[in-house]
Amino acid sequence: MCTGKCARCLGLTLIPLSLVCIVANALLLVPDGKTTWTDGNLSLQVWLMGGFIGGGLMVLCPGISAVRAGGKGCCGAGCCGNRCRMLRSVFSSAFGMLGAIYCLSVAGAALRIGPKCLIDEKWDYHFQETGGAYLRNDTLWNLCEAPPHVVPWNVTLFSILVVASSLETVLCGIQLVNATFGVLCGDCRKKGEVH
């Protein structure tokens, strides 16, 4: 597969993944679909915005850059073999990898620590001492009095962020290598094939 076609495919995969991360992080801000819990009662990992900033915006840029790198060259006719856009995609992909790793780190820490919730009239990270064992024992999940259903809410959304950011890390790494080949070798497509 040519570097341009590969870049376009990777970019068209990264864009929806980044949007999934943005939506998942936005939903983490409203447990049980209500904003009444946002006054200091959400976990730190929700406020770190790993899905919005890292897996979202920082990956959206390389996704768009990769799609553009898969198009016509910088002169419009592709005379430079699309090297200029591929070079931009190299730096953008490295930036995206950092964002995806940030998202993965925040989401992984959130799953290990557990949500901040109310138990016995005390707001705290009550599952922090379990080292993530609460994930396998769903009877503990009902101990949280408020926000309602916060544990399955956080587990589901942070798990989505872990999966999406893992895929983003791999795809940005592939695009980094692909774009490097594109810079060094140019695009192998003929002028008639370029969209």
Summary of the structure (lengths in Angstrom):
residues: 195
radius of gyration: 20.6
end to end distance: 15.3
largest distance: 69.2
contacts: 716
relative contact order: 0.22
helix: 69%
strand: 4%
